[in-house]
Amino acid sequence: MKRIEEIVEQLLKSLNITAAPTPVRKIASNLGLVIRAYDLGSGVSGALFLDGDVAVIGVNPEESKERRRFTIAHEIGHFHLHKRNSALFVDKDVLLRGKEIGGVQVLFRDGNSSTGELKLEREANAFAAALLMPASILAKEITSLKLDEYGHDEDIIKELARKFGVSSIAMTYRLTN
């Protein structure tokens, strides 16, 4: 996972991103990815697929803003980490879990993928966490907080989550890891 942290730091540096919240839509655009809202059904957060020559991140518009940001970051992770020769790299196990929409094979992000059981999913989750809550920016934010103004650790986590545009649970995992 250290390699993923380094890849994300280089990506952020190349785009001159030095403050929270990370502009995931701008990053996707800079990588040539298109983001589209799709009715993906209950329990499906997002998808990454090719639509002709365009790589598309499909996002479930029914989910919270924080969840959509994580999904976009997760799919950027798949694109950035798991592509070969400008095509998407998807292993057969995962591809079989997808389905076809309009003649395009789609890899879905759902409740099972977020468990991190699959190596590709663990890597994409780690990429998303590092992208949304970069270690260097997170360290600066923690240092700048006036900790005595907060009653409980949960209040600090909520404030950091707000600044980074993520859920409190995501921030808790990031700080723990």
N, C-alpha and C positions, 0 to 999 in steps of 0.2 A: 504494500500500500504506500510505502515511502516513494516509490517510483511515480505513483499517481499524484501524490502531493507535489512532486517536482514538476511534472507535466503541467499541472494546473497553475502553479506559480509562474512558469514560463509563458503560458497562454495569457494570464492576466497581465504580466509584464509587457508582452508584445502588444496588448491592446491598451496599455497605460491605465489599467484599472487599479486604483489605490485606496478606494474607500467603499464602505458598505452603503446601501445594499448593492450586490453584484448585479449589473444589468444583463440578465440572462438572454433577453430578447435581442439586445445589441450583439452579444457574443454569437448567438445563433445566426444572425444576419451576416456577421463578419465571416462566419464559416460557410456561408452559402446555404444555410438551412432556412426553410420556410416553416413558419408555425401556423397551424390552422386548428380551429375549434371543430371537434367532431363529436357527435353523439355516439360515444363508444359503449354505452350501456353501463349498468350498475357494476361497480367494483373494478372498472378498468380506468386507470388514470391517464394513460397515454400510449402512443405508438410511434415507432420510427419506421418509415418505409420510403421506397423510391416511387415517385410519380413521374414517369418518363425519365428525364435527365435531372430532375430536381429531388433532393432529399427533403422529406417533409416530416416534421414533428407534429403529430396529432395530439391535441390536449382536450381532455374532458372539461367542458366549460361549467359543469355543475359542481366541480370541486372548489375548495377554498383557494384564494389567491396564493397563499403560502404553498399549498399542495401543487398547484399548477406550476409555480416557480421551481419546486423540487423536481417535478416531472420533466420540465424543459431541461433542467440541468442534468438529470439522469439520462435523457435521450441524447443530449450533447455528448455525454460521456460515452455512450455506445458508439456514436458517430466518430468521435475523436480517437477512441481506444480500439475499436473493433472493426475498422474498415481496412480494406486492402485494395490497392490500385484504384482508388476513387470509387469503389463499390462498397456496399455495406457487407460486413462479415457477420454472419449469424450462424451459430452452430445448429445442427439438425434437430437436436432435442428441443431447443427453444422455438425453432421455426415451426415445428409440428404443433406447438401450443398456440401459434398464431392462427389467423384465418384470412380468407381472401375477401377483399372489398373492391369491387369494380375491376376485377382482374389483377389486382395488386396484392401480393402476399404481405401481410402485416404482422409485425412482432409487437404484441401487446405488453404493456406494463400493468400488472394487476396485483392483487393481494398476495399471490404466490411469489411473484418476483421480488416484492419488498421484503420477504423473509430472508433474502440473501442466500438461499440454498444453492443457487447456481453461481458458478464462478464469474460469469459475465455480469450477472446481476449484482454481485458483491462489488465488483470493480466499478460498475456504473454508479452504484450507491455511494461508494467512496469518492468517486469523481464529483458527484453532485454535492456531497457534503463539503469537500475541499473548495469547490467553485463558489458555493453560496456563503460559506463561512471560512474564507482563506485564513490559514494559521497566522500569517503576519498581520493582517488587518484585525483579526480577532484579538490578538495579543495587544495591539495598540488601543483598541476599544476598552478592553478590560483594564488596562493601565490608566486610561483617562476617566474611568468611573470613580465617583466619590462613594466608595463602598459604605461609608458610615451613614449615608443618606437612605440606605435600603434596610428594611426591617428583617428580611429573610433572604436566603439564597435563591428561593423561588422568584423573588422580586427582581433580583439581578438577572436571572435567566430570562424572565419575561422581557426585561428592558433590552437585553442583547438580542433576543429573538425579534423584537420589534425593529431594532436598528438594522438587522440583517435580512428582514423580510422572510423569516422562517417560523415554523411552529416552535413552541417551547420544548416539545419532545425532541425535535431535530437538534435544537441547541443543546439540550441535555446530553444527547448521544455524542455530539461533536466535542463538548467539553470533557466528557468521560473518556473519549478515545484520544 
